């Protein structure tokens, strides 16, 4: 039976004074719980282990953000996570970072590319407030809202979509709306693949949620990515796989300009 997360949080103040100072004991208890799975039905055991794994991954993300003082440490430790975008933004470009989150990538582009002007937009008001407080340079601005509705009319050369499309249901319609709104010269896009780990295939086989984020509406195969991009009126200039993600440089088709 799956227990609600609220129950462990209610018990936490009671057990923290006892277990917090004893990391070795806590590790022993965790290992004992995992080892108890060895004699269970394999499918049922895997369901339980995947639930524990997902919970642990969420905790790792929270601690990685805390370690980075509000900015996930992946921005620092993953080689090329920012360079891919910075190297492909021409000097003097007007850049729109859609779904900019807390603004780390937008700030990096604004600092690294000559004569660039960067605008970041995100639905999450707390993210935008954090970005405004953390990053304040003249060629960088942030807005809260819908990129297709809430920005003032402005020229845009490059649109950044880093870990954004997978959160959207109508991805083709969203891309088409951005093209109509801004007539950009190109897009720089990062999305997760559905083949980052064999765990995803096992989860699908077990009939349990298999994406790396609960809010993901999809995770991509190469064919799916090309189909969606082409349906929106874009072409793929270059594409590579890094860190289990698709990183692509796309251009607007002639008939969409």
Backbone as CSV, one residue per row, in Angstrom:
resi,resn,N_x,N_y,N_z,CA_x,CA_y,CA_z,C_x,C_y,C_z
1,UNK,0.853,-1.200,0.000,0.000,0.000,0.000,0.886,1.247,0.000
2,UNK,0.586,2.171,-0.885,1.366,3.400,-0.975,0.894,4.394,0.080
3,UNK,1.822,4.827,0.924,1.488,5.789,1.969,1.598,7.212,1.438
4,UNK,0.700,8.093,1.850,0.808,9.485,1.421,2.056,10.133,1.986
5,UNK,2.640,11.062,1.211,3.866,11.737,1.645,3.638,12.517,2.931
6,UNK,2.389,12.919,3.206,2.107,13.710,4.406,2.404,12.920,5.685
7,UNK,2.230,11.589,5.644,2.446,10.793,6.852,3.910,10.804,7.295
8,UNK,4.881,10.527,6.387,6.282,10.641,6.827,6.635,12.031,7.329
9,UNK,6.070,13.061,6.730,6.389,14.422,7.179,5.828,14.679,8.577
10,UNK,4.692,14.080,8.912,4.150,14.214,10.270,5.066,13.520,11.270
11,UNK,5.615,12.367,10.881,6.469,11.596,11.788,7.884,12.161,11.887
12,UNK,8.273,12.968,10.898,9.657,13.434,10.812,10.145,14.130,12.079
13,UNK,9.373,15.056,12.685,9.875,15.714,13.912,10.144,14.740,15.059
14,UNK,9.431,13.610,15.040,9.622,12.632,16.118,10.912,11.840,15.939
15,UNK,11.233,11.485,14.692,12.387,10.609,14.457,13.671,11.385,14.168
16,UNK,13.537,12.660,13.785,14.744,13.423,13.436,15.759,13.487,14.588
17,UNK,15.337,13.809,15.823,16.341,13.899,16.897,17.074,12.578,17.137
18,UNK,16.402,11.460,16.818,17.001,10.149,17.078,17.913,9.721,15.920
19,UNK,17.421,9.858,14.687,18.125,9.286,13.537,19.038,10.267,12.807
20,UNK,18.734,11.566,12.876,19.556,12.531,12.135,21.034,12.465,12.498
21,UNK,21.406,12.289,13.780,22.834,12.239,14.121,23.500,10.895,13.800
22,UNK,22.732,9.930,13.261,23.244,8.573,13.065,23.117,8.136,11.606
23,UNK,23.889,8.732,10.700,23.768,8.384,9.276,24.066,6.915,8.979
24,UNK,24.995,6.301,9.714,25.295,4.892,9.471,24.115,3.995,9.842
25,UNK,23.443,4.340,10.927,22.258,3.579,11.306,21.158,3.750,10.273
26,UNK,20.974,4.976,9.796,19.959,5.216,8.760,20.269,4.414,7.499
27,UNK,21.548,4.365,7.112,21.929,3.577,5.943,21.653,2.096,6.170
28,UNK,21.928,1.604,7.364,21.646,0.213,7.689,20.161,-0.093,7.549
29,UNK,19.303,0.809,8.060,17.858,0.602,7.965,17.388,0.594,6.518
30,UNK,17.938,1.517,5.708,17.573,1.561,4.288,17.975,0.265,3.599
31,UNK,19.200,-0.199,3.861,19.674,-1.436,3.227,18.839,-2.636,3.655
32,UNK,18.453,-2.681,4.920,17.612,-3.780,5.388,16.266,-3.792,4.669
33,UNK,15.670,-2.611,4.508,14.376,-2.527,3.819,14.500,-2.990,2.370
34,UNK,15.593,-2.611,1.721,15.792,-3.010,0.330,16.048,-4.507,0.235
35,UNK,16.855,-5.051,1.142,17.176,-6.476,1.101,15.948,-7.348,1.362
36,UNK,14.967,-6.814,2.093,13.733,-7.563,2.329,12.980,-7.855,1.035
37,UNK,13.289,-7.086,-0.037,12.618,-7.276,-1.318,13.101,-8.525,-2.062
38,UNK,14.215,-9.101,-1.643,14.812,-10.201,-2.403,13.916,-11.435,-2.484
39,UNK,13.068,-11.648,-1.498,12.224,-12.843,-1.476,10.805,-12.575,-1.965
40,UNK,10.543,-11.354,-2.399,9.191,-11.016,-2.870,9.039,-11.349,-4.348
41,UNK,7.799,-11.326,-4.812,7.531,-11.484,-6.238,8.298,-10.393,-7.001
42,UNK,9.080,-10.746,-8.033,9.932,-9.756,-8.693,9.184,-8.543,-9.232
43,UNK,8.032,-8.750,-9.837,7.295,-7.608,-10.396,6.819,-6.674,-9.295
44,UNK,6.254,-7.236,-8.229,5.803,-6.399,-7.131,6.983,-5.717,-6.446
45,UNK,8.075,-6.428,-6.330,9.266,-5.842,-5.726,9.791,-4.679,-6.561
46,UNK,9.808,-4.854,-7.878,10.294,-3.777,-8.753,9.410,-2.542,-8.651
47,UNK,8.100,-2.741,-8.536,7.213,-1.583,-8.370,7.590,-0.801,-7.109
48,UNK,7.837,-1.515,-6.018,8.209,-0.872,-4.763,9.560,-0.184,-4.878
49,UNK,10.531,-0.858,-5.483,11.872,-0.299,-5.622,11.880,0.938,-6.518
50,UNK,11.085,0.911,-7.582,11.005,2.087,-8.446,10.378,3.271,-7.714
51,UNK,9.406,2.981,-6.850,8.794,4.066,-6.067,9.828,4.681,-5.124
52,UNK,10.630,3.840,-4.478,11.695,4.341,-3.617,12.718,5.128,-4.428
53,UNK,13.070,4.611,-5.591,14.040,5.287,-6.452,13.542,6.665,-6.876
54,UNK,12.270,6.756,-7.275,11.703,8.041,-7.697,11.703,9.039,-6.544
55,UNK,11.347,8.561,-5.351,11.337,9.436,-4.184,12.748,9.946,-3.881
56,UNK,13.735,9.051,-3.995,15.120,9.441,-3.747,15.604,10.455,-4.768
57,UNK,15.232,10.260,-6.034,15.626,11.201,-7.081,15.058,12.593,-6.807
58,UNK,13.820,12.657,-6.340,13.229,13.951,-6.000,13.997,14.623,-4.861
59,UNK,14.405,13.827,-3.878,15.196,14.374,-2.763,16.548,14.867,-3.255
60,UNK,17.170,14.126,-4.161,18.454,14.542,-4.721,18.312,15.878,-5.424
61,UNK,17.243,16.058,-6.198,17.023,17.332,-6.886,16.893,18.482,-5.891
62,UNK,16.129,18.267,-4.831,15.951,19.332,-3.846,17.279,19.700,-3.193
63,UNK,18.083,18.703,-2.859,19.371,18.968,-2.227,20.356,19.597,-3.206
64,UNK,20.257,19.234,-4.495,21.125,19.837,-5.504,20.807,21.322,-5.676
65,UNK,19.534,21.685,-5.533,19.144,23.094,-5.585,19.632,23.829,-4.344
66,UNK,19.494,23.182,-3.192,19.969,23.798,-1.954,21.484,23.995,-1.994
67,UNK,22.210,23.012,-2.513,23.664,23.091,-2.615,24.086,24.248,-3.511
68,UNK,23.297,24.515,-4.541,23.587,25.611,-5.464,22.963,26.930,-5.044
69,UNK,22.508,27.035,-3.792,21.887,28.272,-3.296,20.735,28.740,-4.178
70,UNK,19.884,27.798,-4.546,18.699,28.121,-5.326,18.810,27.779,-6.796
71,UNK,20.018,27.508,-7.282,20.234,27.137,-8.682,20.719,25.691,-8.720
72,UNK,19.993,24.837,-9.408,20.340,23.405,-9.455,21.794,23.229,-9.884
73,UNK,22.520,22.371,-9.173,23.941,22.181,-9.441,24.221,21.590,-10.818
74,UNK,23.198,21.083,-11.485,23.428,20.568,-12.842,23.951,21.666,-13.767
75,UNK,23.573,22.924,-13.494,24.061,24.024,-14.328,25.572,24.194,-14.210
76,UNK,26.145,23.687,-13.133,27.579,23.816,-12.922,28.340,22.559,-13.317
77,UNK,27.782,21.392,-13.042,28.551,20.156,-13.177,28.351,19.441,-14.512
78,UNK,27.277,19.747,-15.257,27.057,19.095,-16.546,27.797,19.854,-17.636
79,UNK,28.857,19.268,-18.157,29.647,19.921,-19.196,28.783,20.230,-20.411
80,UNK,28.835,21.471,-20.860,28.164,21.851,-22.100,26.704,22.202,-21.982
81,UNK,26.146,22.172,-20.767,24.713,22.420,-20.622,24.345,23.851,-21.042
82,UNK,25.270,24.793,-20.874,25.050,26.164,-21.333,25.782,26.456,-22.635
83,UNK,26.937,25.814,-22.820,27.755,26.107,-24.004,27.015,25.830,-25.299
84,UNK,26.199,24.782,-25.319,25.448,24.461,-26.538,24.680,25.679,-27.039
85,UNK,24.036,26.391,-26.129,23.225,27.551,-26.509,24.107,28.768,-26.801
86,UNK,25.052,29.039,-25.918,25.890,30.229,-26.087,26.668,30.198,-27.394
87,UNK,27.143,29.032,-27.783,27.938,28.919,-29.004,27.106,29.085,-30.275
88,UNK,25.782,28.967,-30.155,24.920,29.008,-31.334,24.079,30.278,-31.426
89,UNK,24.260,31.183,-30.492,23.578,32.478,-30.557,24.525,33.481,-31.207
90,UNK,24.187,34.008,-32.385,25.079,34.963,-33.049,25.202,36.259,-32.245
91,UNK,26.365,36.884,-32.260,26.521,38.181,-31.587,25.485,39.187,-32.087
92,UNK,24.990,39.997,-31.175,24.022,41.024,-31.535,22.592,40.531,-31.660
93,UNK,22.325,39.276,-31.293,20.985,38.702,-31.442,20.031,39.184,-30.352
94,UNK,18.755,39.181,-30.709,17.676,39.336,-29.737,17.193,37.933,-29.396
95,UNK,17.317,37.534,-28.133,17.049,36.161,-27.718,15.850,36.134,-26.767
96,UNK,14.958,35.179,-26.994,13.825,34.945,-26.105,13.961,33.546,-25.517
97,UNK,14.165,33.467,-24.210,14.277,32.192,-23.501,12.913,31.859,-22.906
98,UNK,12.202,30.948,-23.569,10.839,30.587,-23.168,10.906,29.464,-22.135
99,UNK,10.202,29.647,-21.019,10.308,28.693,-19.930,11.668,28.788,-19.280
100,UNK,12.086,30.009,-18.992,13.457,30.271,-18.525,13.718,29.804,-17.105
101,UNK,12.664,29.406,-16.364,12.867,28.962,-14.993,13.451,30.063,-14.128
102,UNK,14.498,29.748,-13.392,15.102,30.726,-12.488,16.157,31.586,-13.196
103,UNK,16.279,31.446,-14.515,17.066,32.399,-15.305,18.533,32.097,-15.476
104,UNK,19.003,30.911,-15.049,20.436,30.617,-15.103,20.962,30.604,-16.536
105,UNK,20.244,29.963,-17.455,20.697,29.902,-18.841,20.618,31.275,-19.503
106,UNK,19.524,31.985,-19.296,19.383,33.327,-19.876,20.520,34.230,-19.425
107,UNK,20.868,34.145,-18.149,21.964,34.955,-17.632,23.287,34.583,-18.284
108,UNK,23.526,33.285,-18.463,24.776,32.839,-19.081,24.905,33.348,-20.511
109,UNK,23.801,33.295,-21.264,23.829,33.810,-22.641,24.078,35.308,-22.643
110,UNK,23.387,36.019,-21.750,23.541,37.474,-21.685,24.973,37.878,-21.355
111,UNK,25.648,37.077,-20.541,27.022,37.393,-20.153,28.054,36.938,-21.180
112,UNK,27.731,35.903,-21.955,28.749,35.255,-22.785,28.747,35.689,-24.239
113,UNK,27.628,36.184,-24.749,27.520,36.490,-26.175,27.564,38.012,-26.372
114,UNK,28.422,38.462,-27.273,28.609,39.896,-27.505,27.328,40.552,-28.026
115,UNK,27.011,41.711,-27.458,25.951,42.606,-27.927,24.581,41.924,-27.994
116,UNK,24.392,40.902,-27.197,23.131,40.184,-27.205,22.155,40.841,-26.242
117,UNK,20.869,40.727,-26.553,19.800,41.145,-25.655,18.933,39.930,-25.373
118,UNK,18.753,39.618,-24.094,18.056,38.387,-23.718,16.817,38.710,-22.888
119,UNK,15.701,38.091,-23.263,14.463,38.173,-22.497,14.082,36.775,-22.050
120,UNK,13.853,36.591,-20.758,13.385,35.316,-20.230,11.944,35.427,-19.788
121,UNK,11.161,34.408,-20.065,9.754,34.398,-19.643,9.413,33.026,-19.099
122,UNK,8.602,33.001,-18.031,8.204,31.745,-17.410,6.842,31.940,-16.746
123,UNK,6.028,30.868,-16.707,4.730,30.922,-16.031,4.863,31.118,-14.526
124,UNK,5.936,30.565,-13.961,6.077,30.496,-12.513,6.549,31.837,-11.951
125,UNK,5.673,32.511,-11.213,5.996,33.836,-10.686,7.164,33.787,-9.704
126,UNK,7.261,32.715,-8.902,8.366,32.597,-7.951,9.699,32.458,-8.680
127,UNK,9.704,31.705,-9.789,10.929,31.571,-10.578,11.377,32.930,-11.124
128,UNK,10.428,33.678,-11.645,10.774,34.984,-12.229,11.252,35.945,-11.152
129,UNK,10.628,35.919,-9.988,11.075,36.775,-8.889,12.502,36.426,-8.488
130,UNK,12.797,35.132,-8.405,14.153,34.688,-8.084,15.131,35.186,-9.142
131,UNK,14.767,35.034,-10.432,15.651,35.447,-11.521,15.946,36.943,-11.463
132,UNK,14.920,37.733,-11.203,15.110,39.183,-11.139,16.022,39.576,-9.977
133,UNK,15.904,38.862,-8.864,16.733,39.183,-7.702,18.166,38.684,-7.869
134,UNK,18.336,37.547,-8.554,19.667,36.952,-8.679,20.480,37.566,-9.825
135,UNK,19.806,37.866,-10.940,20.526,38.296,-12.143,20.055,39.683,-12.570
136,UNK,20.939,40.638,-12.527,20.566,42.008,-12.892,21.690,42.633,-13.709
137,UNK,21.661,42.396,-15.017,22.599,43.034,-15.932,21.785,43.736,-17.009
138,UNK,22.321,44.782,-17.619,21.518,45.645,-18.494,20.884,44.944,-19.693
139,UNK,21.542,43.921,-20.223,21.038,43.278,-21.444,20.190,42.043,-21.156
140,UNK,19.609,41.979,-19.942,18.800,40.835,-19.538,17.549,41.316,-18.820
141,UNK,16.382,40.780,-19.225,15.130,41.127,-18.565,14.259,39.878,-18.440
142,UNK,13.350,39.908,-17.469,12.498,38.753,-17.207,11.036,39.193,-17.118
143,UNK,10.147,38.311,-17.610,8.708,38.523,-17.528,8.047,37.250,-17.027
144,UNK,6.945,37.411,-16.301,6.136,36.281,-15.886,4.910,36.208,-16.782
145,UNK,4.639,35.014,-17.345,3.440,34.873,-18.163,3.611,33.906,-19.312
146,UNK,2.725,34.045,-20.300,2.664,33.193,-21.489,3.427,33.872,-22.617
147,UNK,4.419,33.211,-23.157,5.274,33.817,-24.181,4.506,34.178,-25.444
148,UNK,3.406,33.481,-25.713,2.642,33.771,-26.927,1.614,34.883,-26.728
149,UNK,1.439,35.345,-25.461,0.390,36.331,-25.195,0.866,37.553,-24.414
150,UNK,1.807,37.361,-23.503,2.064,38.375,-22.490,3.265,39.278,-22.737
151,UNK,4.087,38.986,-23.731,5.232,39.849,-23.989,4.837,41.009,-24.893
152,UNK,5.435,42.168,-24.692,5.204,43.257,-25.646,5.787,42.888,-27.005
153,UNK,5.270,43.515,-28.048,5.799,43.234,-29.378,7.273,43.607,-29.423
154,UNK,8.088,42.694,-29.888,9.510,42.938,-29.956,10.135,42.026,-31.006
155,UNK,11.279,42.428,-31.498,12.002,41.617,-32.458,12.697,40.473,-31.743
156,UNK,12.629,39.279,-32.324,13.290,38.111,-31.755,14.018,37.375,-32.870
157,UNK,15.307,37.137,-32.665,16.094,36.383,-33.639,16.146,34.904,-33.297
158,UNK,16.387,34.603,-32.036,16.556,33.220,-31.586,15.626,32.952,-30.411
159,UNK,14.898,31.830,-30.485,14.062,31.385,-29.369,14.705,30.157,-28.740
160,UNK,14.878,30.217,-27.418,15.431,29.113,-26.646,14.290,28.329,-26.004
161,UNK,14.307,27.016,-26.177,13.364,26.131,-25.493,14.179,25.013,-24.849
162,UNK,14.622,25.237,-23.630,15.461,24.266,-22.932,14.639,23.536,-21.877
163,UNK,14.373,22.256,-22.138,13.567,21.427,-21.227,12.186,22.037,-21.021
164,UNK,11.549,22.404,-22.133,10.236,23.053,-22.092,9.173,22.237,-22.823
165,UNK,9.446,21.809,-24.052,8.417,21.190,-24.888,7.796,19.961,-24.232
166,UNK,8.590,19.205,-23.473,8.078,17.979,-22.868,7.007,18.254,-21.820
167,UNK,6.871,19.509,-21.371,5.854,19.876,-20.379,4.549,20.345,-21.029
168,UNK,4.499,20.383,-22.352,3.373,20.972,-23.079,2.608,19.889,-23.823
169,UNK,1.286,19.964,-23.774,0.457,18.969,-24.455,0.417,19.223,-25.961
170,UNK,0.036,20.426,-26.364,-0.027,20.768,-27.796,1.294,21.413,-28.217
171,UNK,2.298,20.595,-28.406,3.632,21.114,-28.690,3.726,21.732,-30.086
172,UNK,3.097,21.099,-31.061,3.116,21.646,-32.419,2.414,22.992,-32.468
173,UNK,1.259,23.090,-31.807,0.537,24.356,-31.778,1.327,25.439,-31.067
174,UNK,2.034,25.059,-29.999,2.847,26.011,-29.244,3.988,26.555,-30.108
175,UNK,4.686,25.671,-30.802,5.774,26.107,-31.685,5.242,27.011,-32.796
176,UNK,4.121,26.631,-33.369,3.534,27.439,-34.440,3.144,28.824,-33.938
177,UNK,2.621,28.892,-32.709,2.243,30.189,-32.137,3.469,31.074,-31.938
178,UNK,4.584,30.491,-31.499,5.811,31.269,-31.335,6.320,31.791,-32.682
179,UNK,6.215,30.965,-33.711,6.648,31.406,-35.051,5.803,32.577,-35.523
180,UNK,4.484,32.465,-35.346,3.590,33.546,-35.785,3.836,34.825,-34.993
181,UNK,4.119,34.687,-33.705,4.262,35.860,-32.847,5.559,36.613,-33.101
182,UNK,6.653,35.884,-33.422,7.966,36.541,-33.428,8.749,36.419,-34.738
183,UNK,8.339,35.498,-35.626,9.062,35.295,-36.891,10.572,35.187,-36.655
184,UNK,10.992,34.284,-35.773,12.421,34.196,-35.450,13.221,33.569,-36.593
185,UNK,14.520,33.778,-36.535,15.403,33.138,-37.511,15.629,31.671,-37.156
186,UNK,15.559,31.344,-35.876,15.809,29.968,-35.494,15.436,29.669,-34.063
187,UNK,15.467,28.377,-33.739,15.192,27.863,-32.401,16.378,27.024,-31.935
188,UNK,16.683,27.100,-30.653,17.613,26.182,-30.010,16.820,25.398,-28.975
189,UNK,16.770,24.077,-29.148,15.827,23.258,-28.396,16.554,22.108,-27.693
190,UNK,16.172,21.904,-26.447,16.637,20.735,-25.688,15.419,20.013,-25.125
191,UNK,15.334,18.699,-25.362,14.247,17.876,-24.820,14.821,16.530,-24.372
192,UNK,14.173,15.860,-23.413,14.667,14.555,-22.964,14.263,13.438,-23.928
193,UNK,15.131,12.458,-24.079,14.758,11.255,-24.813,14.047,10.285,-23.869
194,UNK,13.358,9.334,-24.462,12.658,8.320,-23.666,13.561,7.122,-23.406
195,UNK,14.834,7.218,-23.782,15.740,6.078,-23.654,16.975,6.464,-22.834
196,UNK,16.773,7.244,-21.773,17.893,7.657,-20.945,18.430,6.515,-20.094
197,UNK,17.568,5.547,-19.763,17.979,4.448,-18.888,17.041,3.271,-19.148
198,UNK,17.547,2.049,-18.962,16.691,0.878,-19.156,15.538,0.844,-18.170
199,UNK,15.636,1.600,-17.082,14.537,1.669,-16.129,13.244,2.137,-16.798
200,UNK,13.359,3.055,-17.762,12.160,3.558,-18.436,11.440,2.429,-19.163
201,UNK,12.181,1.569,-19.829,11.572,0.449,-20.533,10.927,-0.530,-19.559
202,UNK,11.574,-0.770,-18.435,11.003,-1.669,-17.434,9.730,-1.092,-16.836
203,UNK,9.728,0.219,-16.577,8.528,0.853,-16.038,7.367,0.754,-17.022
204,UNK,7.651,1.005,-18.302,6.586,0.873,-19.304,6.028,-0.541,-19.302
205,UNK,6.905,-1.532,-19.202,6.472,-2.924,-19.203,5.624,-3.246,-17.978
206,UNK,5.932,-2.604,-16.852,5.169,-2.813,-15.625,3.895,-1.982,-15.572
207,UNK,3.740,-1.074,-16.547,2.538,-0.241,-16.587,2.535,0.884,-15.583
208,UNK,3.737,1.353,-15.190,3.817,2.467,-14.256,4.448,3.668,-14.942
209,UNK,4.251,4.850,-14.383,4.726,6.093,-14.993,6.229,5.995,-15.234
210,UNK,6.651,6.303,-16.467,8.035,6.013,-16.844,8.866,7.246,-17.158
211,UNK,8.282,8.462,-17.067,9.059,9.653,-17.396,9.861,10.118,-16.178
212,UNK,10.883,10.917,-16.447,11.775,11.355,-15.371,11.191,12.495,-14.549
213,UNK,10.099,13.091,-15.017,9.448,14.197,-14.304,7.947,13.968,-14.348
214,UNK,7.278,14.138,-13.209,5.838,13.893,-13.129,5.030,14.814,-14.031
215,UNK,5.603,15.972,-14.391,4.874,16.919,-15.229,5.121,16.692,-16.722
216,UNK,5.980,15.767,-17.083,6.257,15.537,-18.497,5.042,14.935,-19.202
217,UNK,4.720,15.506,-20.355,3.647,14.968,-21.188,4.180,13.960,-22.190
218,UNK,5.484,14.037,-22.473,6.135,13.091,-23.372,7.624,13.117,-23.101
219,UNK,8.299,12.067,-23.559,9.747,12.046,-23.687,10.034,11.417,-25.038
220,UNK,11.035,11.917,-25.742,11.099,11.780,-27.190,11.919,10.605,-27.703
221,UNK,11.460,10.046,-28.834,12.312,9.310,-29.757,12.777,10.308,-30.814
222,UNK,13.816,9.960,-31.551,14.292,10.846,-32.616,13.215,11.046,-33.672
223,UNK,12.515,9.984,-34.034,11.463,10.108,-35.054,10.355,11.041,-34.592
224,UNK,9.936,10.898,-33.327,8.883,11.768,-32.806,9.328,13.221,-32.837
225,UNK,10.577,13.471,-32.447,11.071,14.849,-32.436,11.038,15.447,-33.837
226,UNK,11.552,14.723,-34.814,11.551,15.233,-36.194,10.130,15.470,-36.694
227,UNK,9.215,14.562,-36.379,7.826,14.710,-36.835,7.185,15.965,-36.257
228,UNK,7.357,16.194,-34.953,6.749,17.370,-34.324,7.363,18.665,-34.839
229,UNK,8.686,18.676,-34.984,9.364,19.873,-35.479,8.903,20.195,-36.891
230,UNK,8.847,19.189,-37.753,8.424,19.414,-39.138,6.961,19.842,-39.205
231,UNK,6.106,19.266,-38.354,4.685,19.629,-38.357,4.468,21.083,-37.972
232,UNK,5.376,21.626,-37.166,5.261,23.023,-36.735,5.838,24.002,-37.752
233,UNK,6.427,23.489,-38.825,7.004,24.376,-39.831,8.468,24.681,-39.604
234,UNK,9.146,23.783,-38.889,10.571,23.953,-38.628,11.367,22.840,-39.287
235,UNK,12.622,23.128,-39.559,13.550,22.120,-40.028,14.701,21.998,-39.052
236,UNK,15.341,20.842,-39.022,16.454,20.586,-38.105,17.770,20.811,-38.842
237,UNK,18.510,21.827,-38.424,19.826,22.088,-39.007,20.888,21.144,-38.453
238,UNK,20.843,20.908,-37.143,21.801,20.007,-36.506,21.158,19.422,-35.262
239,UNK,21.628,18.230,-34.891,21.048,17.538,-33.740,22.120,16.641,-33.136
240,UNK,22.149,16.592,-31.808,23.053,15.692,-31.111,22.396,15.220,-29.822
241,UNK,22.942,14.157,-29.267,22.466,13.626,-27.992,23.529,13.891,-26.930
242,UNK,23.131,14.600,-25.873,24.006,14.844,-24.728,23.222,14.563,-23.457
243,UNK,23.860,13.889,-22.511,23.245,13.657,-21.209,21.845,13.037,-21.325
244,UNK,21.643,12.221,-22.357,20.348,11.587,-22.551,19.284,12.502,-23.118
245,UNK,19.656,13.710,-23.534,18.713,14.673,-24.117,19.020,14.900,-25.596
246,UNK,17.997,15.334,-26.324,18.175,15.818,-27.686,18.465,17.310,-27.623
247,UNK,19.536,17.727,-28.303,19.899,19.136,-28.407,19.879,19.475,-29.888
248,UNK,19.032,20.408,-30.313,18.848,20.649,-31.734,18.832,22.136,-32.063
249,UNK,19.394,22.430,-33.213,19.348,23.776,-33.797,18.368,23.712,-34.960
250,UNK,17.301,24.486,-34.901,16.231,24.407,-35.885,16.024,25.754,-36.568
251,UNK,15.547,25.684,-37.795,15.263,26.908,-38.544,13.815,26.904,-38.994
252,UNK,13.292,28.082,-39.269,11.929,28.220,-39.749,11.894,27.939,-41.237
253,UNK,10.959,27.069,-41.658,10.840,26.740,-43.084,10.457,27.984,-43.879
254,UNK,10.854,27.999,-45.150,10.606,29.163,-46.003,9.134,29.533,-46.085
255,UNK,8.261,28.536,-46.126,6.828,28.836,-46.266,6.207,29.341,-44.969
256,UNK,6.997,29.347,-43.860,6.491,29.855,-42.577,6.979,31.279,-42.320
257,UNK,7.919,31.754,-43.099,8.480,33.089,-42.886,7.532,34.157,-43.402
